[in-house]
Amino acid sequence: MNAYPHRHLLGIEGLSPLEISFLLDQSDSYVEKSRSNDRKSTLLRGRTVINLFFENSTRTRTSFELAGKRLGADVINMTVAASSVAKGETLIDTAMTLNAMHVDVLVVRHADSGAAKLLSEKVNCAVINAGDGAHEHPTQALLDALTIRRRKGRLDGLLVAICGDVVHSRVARSNIHLLNTMGAHVRLVAPRTLIPSKAENLGVEVHHNMKEGLKDADIVMMLRIQNERMKGNFIPSIREYFHFFGLDYEKLSVTKPDALIMHPGPMNRGVEIDSDLADDVERSLIREQVEMGVAVRTACLEVLTNNLGGLA
Amino acid sequence: MSVLAPGKIAYVNARLLDPASGLDAKGSLLSDGEQIVAFGPDMAIPADAQTIDCRGACLAPGLVDMRVQICEPGEEHKETLLTAGEAAVAGGVTSMVCLPNTNPVIDDVATVEFVARRARKNGLAKVYPYAAATKELEGKELAEIGMLAEAGALGFTDGTKAIRSAQMMKRLLSYAATFGVMIVQHPEEPSMAENGVMNEGELATRLGLSGISPQAEAIMLERDMRLVAMTGGRYHAAHVSTRDGVDIIRRAKARGLTVTCDTAPPYFALNELAVSDYRTFSKLSPPLRSEECRLAVVEGLKDGTIDAIASDHTPQDQDSKRLPFAQAEFGGVGLETLLTVTLELYHNGVLSLLQVIDRLSHGPAKLLGLAAGRLQAGAAADLVIFDPDRAGRVNPANFRSKSKNSPFDGRPIQGRVLRTVVDGRSVFVADD
């Protein structure tokens, strides 16, 4: 049964609890498979997946590449450096070019919000948004949800604190939509300069003090601080940021005793998270998130390719 | 100066003034060690207490001066923590807040602690720093506001420079609100003040001096009020000097914005005519304004729009002032004339004596979040004893301050500080 009747996966906002649960269930079935020695299937034999990355990425791109290859698809990585864009080809030109090559799935990352949607309107294939600006990163939210669901057995009723640079974060936005849709309670914790305007209208509680924001949390999600972009504008310094908003054992002491820590990576040790804490296997889910990433992306490629057959 | 060791001290025969509780009555006050123990009209005097007879003079909480340039570290030839401390207590000031525009700038925890430690050693008026709002006061990068606040900075300001960029002011207000601390603005649109040396208008035209329009203040305040409304930040406008400026703050308060402001004695006691013979001691920043603006500032003090009166103490050495008007530095010293010049508002029937003391002590202490500025059992015995009527004349030669650049030089005054007490110790006693 296919409970995800869409051609693309552009974002979490607007998806129903049923659709999200379906994608998570499908993903779950791939976890065991990728742990076995028989990881390869032929479900996508003859299909072409292009990873079209306008922004640097290691883990997301590798994870989509592995997912495609394990399903037997031909996977091509295109990293479009800024210089090629400078040659004058617009995003739509690129889309038209790729469309003419009869691609089945286009996995797109772009620094501009809305880029994946724009591409999806111009091509016949399925588009997966692998991150567009500060808008959405749906597969990250799905892998986070899968990680939580496997450890806590549910999403419903959990208290999740998302901490750090929310204003620039697509991961935060996708997670807020997913967690709210699935009945979790979301808090944002950051200095006011890192909370976007009217954030409370997204159905979250906003806090500016870590201990208040982390109180009784089940899950603490840390976001990456981009040093180069931050310095002096949004926060005064890394040491001040870590002092007030960096996650360490002391700040973590107010959460539920079994609270778990997540981070979408790549981490800045000593900036948003204490190094020992990041490596603490009792508390940190960071490595597990990466593993779930492959499973989620495998499931998404399979579901969307199946839909192509029916919809094309 | 006689320094009494704190023990039990009874100040008798005083007119007690406490604006926080509205107390204005004849009575006595007892301190023990560093603290006030009791006060009131019928207070019993313990037999073992040393007695100080106030002879009917006023006894009020020590003044809290929320805007002082101390010049140490960096310009010790103009003023030091010691000379500023001596000037402060001679003026009845027991707590003062210094600006961060020193050299080095007060923009790190170490400098905040340096100032606090040095001032403590002197044992005179208590010194609390504002720290820089932006690193090096350059208006480009946020200073470490959270850590500086933890270290004791009472507020954040770029000193005598306005925070020019609207985006920076927005981020400052937001970021500071994270820690519940206030941003103090020098409300003057910098591009309109460039090259200006006095108030813009007829007098500037006659004198051939370039002017700074009163609108420079209004434009900056209007902009900032919008940013306060947007961010919910805590904002304080320093030395408001214009009719429109007072009006903007009045309307902002009526709208419920988290805004306060202060002014300094020159802006209600003088107008631009004070510079008419190119008197550089009257060259201030913001400049002395028109009579209409002066009257609006008085009105603002009367209706409570202006929360506090600060000295805006700005020491300058002789070489900085003995220059053609346009080349001379801005600023005047004010610690030692703060109370006496402000008492003119009482003598002129504008404010009651309690209101005068409120604007000078309880008002600023409240908005700074300082436990000072009131008579209260258990509070520090920081007191001023003054005669509101004694006639005299401002004589900078007698100033304790290292710099003598007073815009009130030679002004006849009514009122005299007789004794100043910090933590139960008399740190200033008038000679006669």
Interface residues (C-beta under 8 A of the other chain):
Chain A: P191 R192 T193 H208 K231 G232 N233 F234 I235 P236 S237 R239 E240 H243 F244
Chain B: T134 K135 K140 E141 L142 A143 E144 I145 G146 M147 R171 S174 Y175 A177 T178 T231
